Amino acid sequence: GGSTSGQRWAVCSESWQPSEAEWEQAMLTAFPNSATAGTTDAAERERVLRFKRLQRGGAPPLVGRFNADAKSSLIGRLLVRAAVRADLFSAAPGCDGAGDMNIDIARSAERKPYLRNPPHHNTSYNFNVSHHGAWVVMASSHHSLVGVDIMRANEVGPGASSVDAFLSDFRRCFTTNEWSYLAPPTPSTPDE
């Protein structure tokens, strides 16, 4: 059966060096309805294929399986589909995985992915995915709104003197409990 709380996954995309056949199979798995024009899968597949990374010296741009951003985006979609399958569809009576074609992942006006067709009207199911550099992270929940974001600590942005200073700008965005996971530990004073 599926998880009762959701999934939390992180994947290092650098470790996956797919062959052309593996890349195509992953694209078909991530976007099973992409052959039908006008579907969300077709649009998302095209989005992955549009990633280009320019190279020096006039070499052709890196695309597809050779482009780190395209690869991370594809891994993110695969993680979301795996989480939805594990959390919702594998727990459904009589589900043998054939329901993958029915997993319809769309995007909100704010570009956040969501499940357009949750089984059994499970409207509280939520997930999010993020990638930066070599890492792709994904979280899902049956009962809570979830959001994930990832970035390299050495890219904290202009004006921030440290990761701690950068995070402190976002303190108001977190609950006390969430902040306790992010905030640097407070130095303890020895007992006297």
PyMOL commands that place a pseudoatom at each C-alpha (Angstrom):
pseudoatom trace, name=CA, resn=GLY, resi=1, chain=A, elem=C, hetatm=0, pos=[0.000, 0.000, 0.000]
pseudoatom trace, name=CA, resn=GLY, resi=2, chain=A, elem=C, hetatm=0, pos=[0.904, 3.648, -0.121]
pseudoatom trace, name=CA, resn=SER, resi=3, chain=A, elem=C, hetatm=0, pos=[2.417, 5.852, 2.528]
pseudoatom trace, name=CA, resn=THR, resi=4, chain=A, elem=C, hetatm=0, pos=[0.045, 7.436, 5.018]
pseudoatom trace, name=CA, resn=SER, resi=5, chain=A, elem=C, hetatm=0, pos=[2.135, 10.590, 5.401]
pseudoatom trace, name=CA, resn=GLY, resi=6, chain=A, elem=C, hetatm=0, pos=[3.854, 11.107, 2.052]
pseudoatom trace, name=CA, resn=GLN, resi=7, chain=A, elem=C, hetatm=0, pos=[7.338, 10.961, 0.616]
pseudoatom trace, name=CA, resn=ARG, resi=8, chain=A, elem=C, hetatm=0, pos=[10.581, 12.936, 1.061]
pseudoatom trace, name=CA, resn=TRP, resi=9, chain=A, elem=C, hetatm=0, pos=[13.195, 12.207, -1.592]
pseudoatom trace, name=CA, resn=ALA, resi=10, chain=A, elem=C, hetatm=0, pos=[16.477, 13.755, -2.746]
pseudoatom trace, name=CA, resn=VAL, resi=11, chain=A, elem=C, hetatm=0, pos=[18.392, 12.577, -5.813]
pseudoatom trace, name=CA, resn=CYS, resi=12, chain=A, elem=C, hetatm=0, pos=[21.807, 13.585, -7.110]
pseudoatom trace, name=CA, resn=SER, resi=13, chain=A, elem=C, hetatm=0, pos=[21.303, 13.923, -10.867]
pseudoatom trace, name=CA, resn=GLU, resi=14, chain=A, elem=C, hetatm=0, pos=[25.037, 13.744, -11.655]
pseudoatom trace, name=CA, resn=SER, resi=15, chain=A, elem=C, hetatm=0, pos=[25.061, 10.032, -10.890]
pseudoatom trace, name=CA, resn=TRP, resi=16, chain=A, elem=C, hetatm=0, pos=[22.593, 9.278, -13.731]
pseudoatom trace, name=CA, resn=GLN, resi=17, chain=A, elem=C, hetatm=0, pos=[24.244, 9.184, -17.156]
pseudoatom trace, name=CA, resn=PRO, resi=18, chain=A, elem=C, hetatm=0, pos=[21.507, 7.720, -19.359]
pseudoatom trace, name=CA, resn=SER, resi=19, chain=A, elem=C, hetatm=0, pos=[22.023, 6.229, -22.789]
pseudoatom trace, name=CA, resn=GLU, resi=20, chain=A, elem=C, hetatm=0, pos=[19.768, 7.581, -25.546]
pseudoatom trace, name=CA, resn=ALA, resi=21, chain=A, elem=C, hetatm=0, pos=[17.438, 4.580, -25.101]
pseudoatom trace, name=CA, resn=GLU, resi=22, chain=A, elem=C, hetatm=0, pos=[17.292, 5.095, -21.311]
pseudoatom trace, name=CA, resn=TRP, resi=23, chain=A, elem=C, hetatm=0, pos=[16.571, 8.814, -21.815]
pseudoatom trace, name=CA, resn=GLU, resi=24, chain=A, elem=C, hetatm=0, pos=[13.699, 8.062, -24.203]
pseudoatom trace, name=CA, resn=GLN, resi=25, chain=A, elem=C, hetatm=0, pos=[12.257, 5.443, -21.831]
pseudoatom trace, name=CA, resn=ALA, resi=26, chain=A, elem=C, hetatm=0, pos=[12.437, 7.931, -18.944]
pseudoatom trace, name=CA, resn=MET, resi=27, chain=A, elem=C, hetatm=0, pos=[10.693, 10.569, -21.107]
pseudoatom trace, name=CA, resn=LEU, resi=28, chain=A, elem=C, hetatm=0, pos=[7.912, 8.083, -21.942]
pseudoatom trace, name=CA, resn=THR, resi=29, chain=A, elem=C, hetatm=0, pos=[7.542, 7.161, -18.271]
pseudoatom trace, name=CA, resn=ALA, resi=30, chain=A, elem=C, hetatm=0, pos=[7.459, 10.795, -17.139]
pseudoatom trace, name=CA, resn=PHE, resi=31, chain=A, elem=C, hetatm=0, pos=[5.122, 11.955, -19.914]
pseudoatom trace, name=CA, resn=PRO, resi=32, chain=A, elem=C, hetatm=0, pos=[3.005, 8.939, -20.952]
pseudoatom trace, name=CA, resn=ASN, resi=33, chain=A, elem=C, hetatm=0, pos=[0.330, 11.062, -22.646]
pseudoatom trace, name=CA, resn=SER, resi=34, chain=A, elem=C, hetatm=0, pos=[2.745, 13.287, -24.554]
pseudoatom trace, name=CA, resn=ALA, resi=35, chain=A, elem=C, hetatm=0, pos=[1.836, 11.816, -27.957]
pseudoatom trace, name=CA, resn=THR, resi=36, chain=A, elem=C, hetatm=0, pos=[-1.541, 13.564, -27.692]
pseudoatom trace, name=CA, resn=ALA, resi=37, chain=A, elem=C, hetatm=0, pos=[-1.182, 17.197, -28.726]
pseudoatom trace, name=CA, resn=GLY, resi=38, chain=A, elem=C, hetatm=0, pos=[-2.495, 19.749, -26.269]
pseudoatom trace, name=CA, resn=THR, resi=39, chain=A, elem=C, hetatm=0, pos=[-2.044, 17.589, -23.175]
pseudoatom trace, name=CA, resn=THR, resi=40, chain=A, elem=C, hetatm=0, pos=[-0.136, 18.725, -20.103]
pseudoatom trace, name=CA, resn=ASP, resi=41, chain=A, elem=C, hetatm=0, pos=[2.325, 15.861, -20.716]
pseudoatom trace, name=CA, resn=ALA, resi=42, chain=A, elem=C, hetatm=0, pos=[3.025, 17.132, -24.254]
pseudoatom trace, name=CA, resn=ALA, resi=43, chain=A, elem=C, hetatm=0, pos=[3.666, 20.664, -22.973]
pseudoatom trace, name=CA, resn=GLU, resi=44, chain=A, elem=C, hetatm=0, pos=[5.891, 19.460, -20.110]
pseudoatom trace, name=CA, resn=ARG, resi=45, chain=A, elem=C, hetatm=0, pos=[7.879, 17.165, -22.429]
pseudoatom trace, name=CA, resn=GLU, resi=46, chain=A, elem=C, hetatm=0, pos=[8.509, 20.140, -24.730]
pseudoatom trace, name=CA, resn=ARG, resi=47, chain=A, elem=C, hetatm=0, pos=[9.561, 22.234, -21.728]
pseudoatom trace, name=CA, resn=VAL, resi=48, chain=A, elem=C, hetatm=0, pos=[12.225, 19.649, -20.815]
pseudoatom trace, name=CA, resn=LEU, resi=49, chain=A, elem=C, hetatm=0, pos=[13.442, 19.489, -24.408]
pseudoatom trace, name=CA, resn=ARG, resi=50, chain=A, elem=C, hetatm=0, pos=[13.747, 23.312, -24.622]
pseudoatom trace, name=CA, resn=PHE, resi=51, chain=A, elem=C, hetatm=0, pos=[16.486, 23.494, -21.975]
pseudoatom trace, name=CA, resn=LYS, resi=52, chain=A, elem=C, hetatm=0, pos=[19.722, 24.584, -23.651]
pseudoatom trace, name=CA, resn=ARG, resi=53, chain=A, elem=C, hetatm=0, pos=[23.115, 25.296, -22.135]
pseudoatom trace, name=CA, resn=LEU, resi=54, chain=A, elem=C, hetatm=0, pos=[25.521, 27.315, -24.244]
pseudoatom trace, name=CA, resn=GLN, resi=55, chain=A, elem=C, hetatm=0, pos=[29.101, 26.144, -24.478]
pseudoatom trace, name=CA, resn=ARG, resi=56, chain=A, elem=C, hetatm=0, pos=[32.277, 28.076, -25.135]
pseudoatom trace, name=CA, resn=GLY, resi=57, chain=A, elem=C, hetatm=0, pos=[34.095, 28.062, -28.408]
pseudoatom trace, name=CA, resn=GLY, resi=58, chain=A, elem=C, hetatm=0, pos=[31.043, 27.906, -30.632]
pseudoatom trace, name=CA, resn=ALA, resi=59, chain=A, elem=C, hetatm=0, pos=[30.204, 24.304, -29.749]
pseudoatom trace, name=CA, resn=PRO, resi=60, chain=A, elem=C, hetatm=0, pos=[26.529, 23.400, -30.120]
pseudoatom trace, name=CA, resn=PRO, resi=61, chain=A, elem=C, hetatm=0, pos=[24.404, 23.942, -26.996]
pseudoatom trace, name=CA, resn=LEU, resi=62, chain=A, elem=C, hetatm=0, pos=[23.876, 21.035, -24.614]
pseudoatom trace, name=CA, resn=VAL, resi=63, chain=A, elem=C, hetatm=0, pos=[20.336, 19.681, -24.865]
pseudoatom trace, name=CA, resn=GLY, resi=64, chain=A, elem=C, hetatm=0, pos=[18.359, 16.626, -23.772]
pseudoatom trace, name=CA, resn=ARG, resi=65, chain=A, elem=C, hetatm=0, pos=[20.230, 14.025, -21.755]
pseudoatom trace, name=CA, resn=PHE, resi=66, chain=A, elem=C, hetatm=0, pos=[23.429, 16.077, -21.952]
pseudoatom trace, name=CA, resn=ASN, resi=67, chain=A, elem=C, hetatm=0, pos=[21.851, 19.156, -20.344]
pseudoatom trace, name=CA, resn=ALA, resi=68, chain=A, elem=C, hetatm=0, pos=[21.915, 19.114, -16.522]
pseudoatom trace, name=CA, resn=ASP, resi=69, chain=A, elem=C, hetatm=0, pos=[18.767, 21.247, -16.183]
pseudoatom trace, name=CA, resn=ALA, resi=70, chain=A, elem=C, hetatm=0, pos=[16.773, 19.060, -18.596]
pseudoatom trace, name=CA, resn=LYS, resi=71, chain=A, elem=C, hetatm=0, pos=[17.948, 15.960, -16.747]
pseudoatom trace, name=CA, resn=SER, resi=72, chain=A, elem=C, hetatm=0, pos=[17.036, 17.427, -13.336]
pseudoatom trace, name=CA, resn=SER, resi=73, chain=A, elem=C, hetatm=0, pos=[13.622, 18.516, -14.595]
pseudoatom trace, name=CA, resn=LEU, resi=74, chain=A, elem=C, hetatm=0, pos=[12.953, 15.020, -15.957]
pseudoatom trace, name=CA, resn=ILE, resi=75, chain=A, elem=C, hetatm=0, pos=[14.085, 13.417, -12.687]
pseudoatom trace, name=CA, resn=GLY, resi=76, chain=A, elem=C, hetatm=0, pos=[11.750, 15.759, -10.813]
pseudoatom trace, name=CA, resn=ARG, resi=77, chain=A, elem=C, hetatm=0, pos=[8.783, 14.651, -12.920]
pseudoatom trace, name=CA, resn=LEU, resi=78, chain=A, elem=C, hetatm=0, pos=[9.738, 10.983, -12.431]
pseudoatom trace, name=CA, resn=LEU, resi=79, chain=A, elem=C, hetatm=0, pos=[9.910, 11.517, -8.645]
pseudoatom trace, name=CA, resn=VAL, resi=80, chain=A, elem=C, hetatm=0, pos=[6.487, 13.184, -8.601]
pseudoatom trace, name=CA, resn=ARG, resi=81, chain=A, elem=C, hetatm=0, pos=[4.907, 10.361, -10.627]
pseudoatom trace, name=CA, resn=ALA, resi=82, chain=A, elem=C, hetatm=0, pos=[6.539, 7.759, -8.354]
pseudoatom trace, name=CA, resn=ALA, resi=83, chain=A, elem=C, hetatm=0, pos=[5.277, 9.547, -5.231]
pseudoatom trace, name=CA, resn=VAL, resi=84, chain=A, elem=C, hetatm=0, pos=[1.729, 9.894, -6.575]
pseudoatom trace, name=CA, resn=ARG, resi=85, chain=A, elem=C, hetatm=0, pos=[1.747, 6.211, -7.565]
pseudoatom trace, name=CA, resn=ALA, resi=86, chain=A, elem=C, hetatm=0, pos=[3.092, 5.134, -4.158]
pseudoatom trace, name=CA, resn=ASP, resi=87, chain=A, elem=C, hetatm=0, pos=[0.927, 7.483, -2.099]
pseudoatom trace, name=CA, resn=LEU, resi=88, chain=A, elem=C, hetatm=0, pos=[-2.388, 7.243, -3.899]
pseudoatom trace, name=CA, resn=PHE, resi=89, chain=A, elem=C, hetatm=0, pos=[-2.676, 4.770, -6.731]
pseudoatom trace, name=CA, resn=SER, resi=90, chain=A, elem=C, hetatm=0, pos=[-0.920, 1.757, -5.208]
pseudoatom trace, name=CA, resn=ALA, resi=91, chain=A, elem=C, hetatm=0, pos=[-3.306, 1.926, -2.242]
pseudoatom trace, name=CA, resn=ALA, resi=92, chain=A, elem=C, hetatm=0, pos=[-6.404, 1.926, -4.448]
pseudoatom trace, name=CA, resn=PRO, resi=93, chain=A, elem=C, hetatm=0, pos=[-8.227, -1.416, -4.571]
pseudoatom trace, name=CA, resn=GLY, resi=94, chain=A, elem=C, hetatm=0, pos=[-7.315, -3.433, -7.652]
pseudoatom trace, name=CA, resn=CYS, resi=95, chain=A, elem=C, hetatm=0, pos=[-4.596, -1.022, -8.768]
pseudoatom trace, name=CA, resn=ASP, resi=96, chain=A, elem=C, hetatm=0, pos=[-1.729, -2.832, -10.456]
pseudoatom trace, name=CA, resn=GLY, resi=97, chain=A, elem=C, hetatm=0, pos=[0.183, 0.209, -11.717]
pseudoatom trace, name=CA, resn=ALA, resi=98, chain=A, elem=C, hetatm=0, pos=[-1.874, 0.389, -14.914]
pseudoatom trace, name=CA, resn=GLY, resi=99, chain=A, elem=C, hetatm=0, pos=[-3.300, 3.676, -13.637]
pseudoatom trace, name=CA, resn=ASP, resi=100, chain=A, elem=C, hetatm=0, pos=[-0.082, 5.530, -14.506]
pseudoatom trace, name=CA, resn=MET, resi=101, chain=A, elem=C, hetatm=0, pos=[-1.664, 6.851, -17.697]
pseudoatom trace, name=CA, resn=ASN, resi=102, chain=A, elem=C, hetatm=0, pos=[-4.348, 8.424, -15.512]
pseudoatom trace, name=CA, resn=ILE, resi=103, chain=A, elem=C, hetatm=0, pos=[-1.903, 10.396, -13.354]
pseudoatom trace, name=CA, resn=ASP, resi=104, chain=A, elem=C, hetatm=0, pos=[-2.498, 13.892, -14.696]
pseudoatom trace, name=CA, resn=ILE, resi=105, chain=A, elem=C, hetatm=0, pos=[0.004, 16.406, -13.328]
pseudoatom trace, name=CA, resn=ALA, resi=106, chain=A, elem=C, hetatm=0, pos=[-0.851, 19.989, -14.247]
pseudoatom trace, name=CA, resn=ARG, resi=107, chain=A, elem=C, hetatm=0, pos=[0.495, 23.407, -13.215]
pseudoatom trace, name=CA, resn=SER, resi=108, chain=A, elem=C, hetatm=0, pos=[-1.286, 26.171, -11.358]
pseudoatom trace, name=CA, resn=ALA, resi=109, chain=A, elem=C, hetatm=0, pos=[-1.234, 29.767, -12.582]
pseudoatom trace, name=CA, resn=GLU, resi=110, chain=A, elem=C, hetatm=0, pos=[1.801, 30.213, -10.289]
pseudoatom trace, name=CA, resn=ARG, resi=111, chain=A, elem=C, hetatm=0, pos=[3.528, 27.248, -12.051]
pseudoatom trace, name=CA, resn=LYS, resi=112, chain=A, elem=C, hetatm=0, pos=[3.248, 24.931, -9.006]
pseudoatom trace, name=CA, resn=PRO, resi=113, chain=A, elem=C, hetatm=0, pos=[2.584, 21.339, -10.062]
pseudoatom trace, name=CA, resn=TYR, resi=114, chain=A, elem=C, hetatm=0, pos=[-0.571, 19.648, -8.794]
pseudoatom trace, name=CA, resn=LEU, resi=115, chain=A, elem=C, hetatm=0, pos=[-2.527, 16.440, -9.364]
pseudoatom trace, name=CA, resn=ARG, resi=116, chain=A, elem=C, hetatm=0, pos=[-5.509, 17.296, -11.537]
pseudoatom trace, name=CA, resn=ASN, resi=117, chain=A, elem=C, hetatm=0, pos=[-7.308, 13.988, -10.943]
pseudoatom trace, name=CA, resn=PRO, resi=118, chain=A, elem=C, hetatm=0, pos=[-6.753, 12.713, -7.389]
pseudoatom trace, name=CA, resn=PRO, resi=119, chain=A, elem=C, hetatm=0, pos=[-8.430, 9.326, -6.789]
pseudoatom trace, name=CA, resn=HIS, resi=120, chain=A, elem=C, hetatm=0, pos=[-11.373, 9.179, -4.414]
pseudoatom trace, name=CA, resn=HIS, resi=121, chain=A, elem=C, hetatm=0, pos=[-11.544, 12.989, -4.433]
pseudoatom trace, name=CA, resn=ASN, resi=122, chain=A, elem=C, hetatm=0, pos=[-8.445, 13.209, -2.222]
pseudoatom trace, name=CA, resn=THR, resi=123, chain=A, elem=C, hetatm=0, pos=[-8.172, 16.981, -2.573]
pseudoatom trace, name=CA, resn=SER, resi=124, chain=A, elem=C, hetatm=0, pos=[-5.819, 17.371, 0.406]
pseudoatom trace, name=CA, resn=TYR, resi=125, chain=A, elem=C, hetatm=0, pos=[-2.970, 15.509, -1.353]
pseudoatom trace, name=CA, resn=ASN, resi=126, chain=A, elem=C, hetatm=0, pos=[-0.106, 17.873, -2.175]
pseudoatom trace, name=CA, resn=PHE, resi=127, chain=A, elem=C, hetatm=0, pos=[3.442, 17.677, -3.504]
pseudoatom trace, name=CA, resn=ASN, resi=128, chain=A, elem=C, hetatm=0, pos=[6.246, 19.893, -4.676]
pseudoatom trace, name=CA, resn=VAL, resi=129, chain=A, elem=C, hetatm=0, pos=[9.584, 19.468, -6.400]
pseudoatom trace, name=CA, resn=SER, resi=130, chain=A, elem=C, hetatm=0, pos=[12.674, 21.629, -6.824]
pseudoatom trace, name=CA, resn=HIS, resi=131, chain=A, elem=C, hetatm=0, pos=[16.082, 21.281, -8.430]
pseudoatom trace, name=CA, resn=HIS, resi=132, chain=A, elem=C, hetatm=0, pos=[19.289, 23.258, -8.375]
pseudoatom trace, name=CA, resn=GLY, resi=133, chain=A, elem=C, hetatm=0, pos=[22.741, 22.221, -9.384]
pseudoatom trace, name=CA, resn=ALA, resi=134, chain=A, elem=C, hetatm=0, pos=[23.068, 18.450, -9.105]
pseudoatom trace, name=CA, resn=TRP, resi=135, chain=A, elem=C, hetatm=0, pos=[20.216, 17.975, -6.621]
pseudoatom trace, name=CA, resn=VAL, resi=136, chain=A, elem=C, hetatm=0, pos=[16.526, 17.273, -7.148]
pseudoatom trace, name=CA, resn=VAL, resi=137, chain=A, elem=C, hetatm=0, pos=[14.222, 17.197, -4.091]
pseudoatom trace, name=CA, resn=MET, resi=138, chain=A, elem=C, hetatm=0, pos=[10.568, 16.205, -3.822]
pseudoatom trace, name=CA, resn=ALA, resi=139, chain=A, elem=C, hetatm=0, pos=[8.072, 16.104, -0.954]
pseudoatom trace, name=CA, resn=SER, resi=140, chain=A, elem=C, hetatm=0, pos=[4.470, 14.934, -0.802]
pseudoatom trace, name=CA, resn=SER, resi=141, chain=A, elem=C, hetatm=0, pos=[1.782, 14.878, 1.874]
pseudoatom trace, name=CA, resn=HIS, resi=142, chain=A, elem=C, hetatm=0, pos=[-1.698, 13.446, 2.281]
pseudoatom trace, name=CA, resn=HIS, resi=143, chain=A, elem=C, hetatm=0, pos=[-2.802, 16.132, 4.728]
pseudoatom trace, name=CA, resn=SER, resi=144, chain=A, elem=C, hetatm=0, pos=[-0.649, 19.263, 4.406]
pseudoatom trace, name=CA, resn=LEU, resi=145, chain=A, elem=C, hetatm=0, pos=[0.362, 21.840, 1.878]
pseudoatom trace, name=CA, resn=VAL, resi=146, chain=A, elem=C, hetatm=0, pos=[4.046, 21.213, 1.130]
pseudoatom trace, name=CA, resn=GLY, resi=147, chain=A, elem=C, hetatm=0, pos=[6.716, 23.265, -0.522]
pseudoatom trace, name=CA, resn=VAL, resi=148, chain=A, elem=C, hetatm=0, pos=[10.353, 22.542, -1.177]
pseudoatom trace, name=CA, resn=ASP, resi=149, chain=A, elem=C, hetatm=0, pos=[13.123, 24.671, -2.560]
pseudoatom trace, name=CA, resn=ILE, resi=150, chain=A, elem=C, hetatm=0, pos=[16.779, 23.946, -2.924]
pseudoatom trace, name=CA, resn=MET, resi=151, chain=A, elem=C, hetatm=0, pos=[19.826, 26.013, -3.748]
pseudoatom trace, name=CA, resn=ARG, resi=152, chain=A, elem=C, hetatm=0, pos=[23.560, 25.794, -3.263]
pseudoatom trace, name=CA, resn=ALA, resi=153, chain=A, elem=C, hetatm=0, pos=[24.678, 27.547, -0.101]
pseudoatom trace, name=CA, resn=ASN, resi=154, chain=A, elem=C, hetatm=0, pos=[27.485, 29.301, -1.995]
pseudoatom trace, name=CA, resn=GLU, resi=155, chain=A, elem=C, hetatm=0, pos=[24.860, 31.072, -4.138]
pseudoatom trace, name=CA, resn=VAL, resi=156, chain=A, elem=C, hetatm=0, pos=[22.953, 32.892, -1.407]
pseudoatom trace, name=CA, resn=GLY, resi=157, chain=A, elem=C, hetatm=0, pos=[22.467, 36.021, -3.450]
pseudoatom trace, name=CA, resn=PRO, resi=158, chain=A, elem=C, hetatm=0, pos=[23.678, 39.600, -3.494]
pseudoatom trace, name=CA, resn=GLY, resi=159, chain=A, elem=C, hetatm=0, pos=[23.914, 41.422, -0.208]
pseudoatom trace, name=CA, resn=ALA, resi=160, chain=A, elem=C, hetatm=0, pos=[23.896, 38.323, 1.999]
pseudoatom trace, name=CA, resn=SER, resi=161, chain=A, elem=C, hetatm=0, pos=[27.114, 37.960, 3.942]
pseudoatom trace, name=CA, resn=SER, resi=162, chain=A, elem=C, hetatm=0, pos=[26.451, 34.320, 4.857]
pseudoatom trace, name=CA, resn=VAL, resi=163, chain=A, elem=C, hetatm=0, pos=[23.911, 31.531, 4.586]
pseudoatom trace, name=CA, resn=ASP, resi=164, chain=A, elem=C, hetatm=0, pos=[22.626, 32.475, 8.063]
pseudoatom trace, name=CA, resn=ALA, resi=165, chain=A, elem=C, hetatm=0, pos=[22.118, 36.105, 6.976]
pseudoatom trace, name=CA, resn=PHE, resi=166, chain=A, elem=C, hetatm=0, pos=[20.375, 34.955, 3.814]
pseudoatom trace, name=CA, resn=LEU, resi=167, chain=A, elem=C, hetatm=0, pos=[18.019, 32.650, 5.753]
pseudoatom trace, name=CA, resn=SER, resi=168, chain=A, elem=C, hetatm=0, pos=[17.213, 35.304, 8.345]
pseudoatom trace, name=CA, resn=ASP, resi=169, chain=A, elem=C, hetatm=0, pos=[15.576, 37.369, 5.575]
pseudoatom trace, name=CA, resn=PHE, resi=170, chain=A, elem=C, hetatm=0, pos=[13.010, 34.579, 5.275]
pseudoatom trace, name=CA, resn=ARG, resi=171, chain=A, elem=C, hetatm=0, pos=[12.322, 34.043, 9.000]
pseudoatom trace, name=CA, resn=ARG, resi=172, chain=A, elem=C, hetatm=0, pos=[8.778, 35.421, 8.732]
pseudoatom trace, name=CA, resn=CYS, resi=173, chain=A, elem=C, hetatm=0, pos=[7.945, 32.775, 6.102]
pseudoatom trace, name=CA, resn=PHE, resi=174, chain=A, elem=C, hetatm=0, pos=[8.427, 29.887, 8.539]
pseudoatom trace, name=CA, resn=THR, resi=175, chain=A, elem=C, hetatm=0, pos=[6.621, 28.618, 11.610]
pseudoatom trace, name=CA, resn=THR, resi=176, chain=A, elem=C, hetatm=0, pos=[8.614, 28.365, 14.847]
pseudoatom trace, name=CA, resn=ASN, resi=177, chain=A, elem=C, hetatm=0, pos=[8.901, 24.606, 14.345]
pseudoatom trace, name=CA, resn=GLU, resi=178, chain=A, elem=C, hetatm=0, pos=[10.124, 24.983, 10.741]
pseudoatom trace, name=CA, resn=TRP, resi=179, chain=A, elem=C, hetatm=0, pos=[12.600, 27.657, 11.771]
pseudoatom trace, name=CA, resn=SER, resi=180, chain=A, elem=C, hetatm=0, pos=[14.060, 25.354, 14.440]
pseudoatom trace, name=CA, resn=TYR, resi=181, chain=A, elem=C, hetatm=0, pos=[15.242, 23.079, 11.601]
pseudoatom trace, name=CA, resn=LEU, resi=182, chain=A, elem=C, hetatm=0, pos=[16.797, 25.947, 9.644]
pseudoatom trace, name=CA, resn=ALA, resi=183, chain=A, elem=C, hetatm=0, pos=[18.218, 28.235, 12.287]
pseudoatom trace, name=CA, resn=PRO, resi=184, chain=A, elem=C, hetatm=0, pos=[21.817, 27.792, 13.312]
pseudoatom trace, name=CA, resn=PRO, resi=185, chain=A, elem=C, hetatm=0, pos=[22.250, 26.175, 16.709]
pseudoatom trace, name=CA, resn=THR, resi=186, chain=A, elem=C, hetatm=0, pos=[22.510, 28.606, 19.588]
pseudoatom trace, name=CA, resn=PRO, resi=187, chain=A, elem=C, hetatm=0, pos=[25.827, 28.260, 21.413]
pseudoatom trace, name=CA, resn=SER, resi=188, chain=A, elem=C, hetatm=0, pos=[25.266, 26.757, 24.817]
pseudoatom trace, name=CA, resn=THR, resi=189, chain=A, elem=C, hetatm=0, pos=[26.972, 28.133, 27.884]
pseudoatom trace, name=CA, resn=PRO, resi=190, chain=A, elem=C, hetatm=0, pos=[28.760, 25.671, 30.099]
pseudoatom trace, name=CA, resn=ASP, resi=191, chain=A, elem=C, hetatm=0, pos=[27.285, 25.068, 33.511]
pseudoatom trace, name=CA, resn=GLU, resi=192, chain=A, elem=C, hetatm=0, pos=[29.150, 26.884, 36.226]
for i in range(1, 192): cmd.bond("trace and resi %d" % i, "trace and resi %d" % (i + 1))
show_as sticks, trace
zoom trace
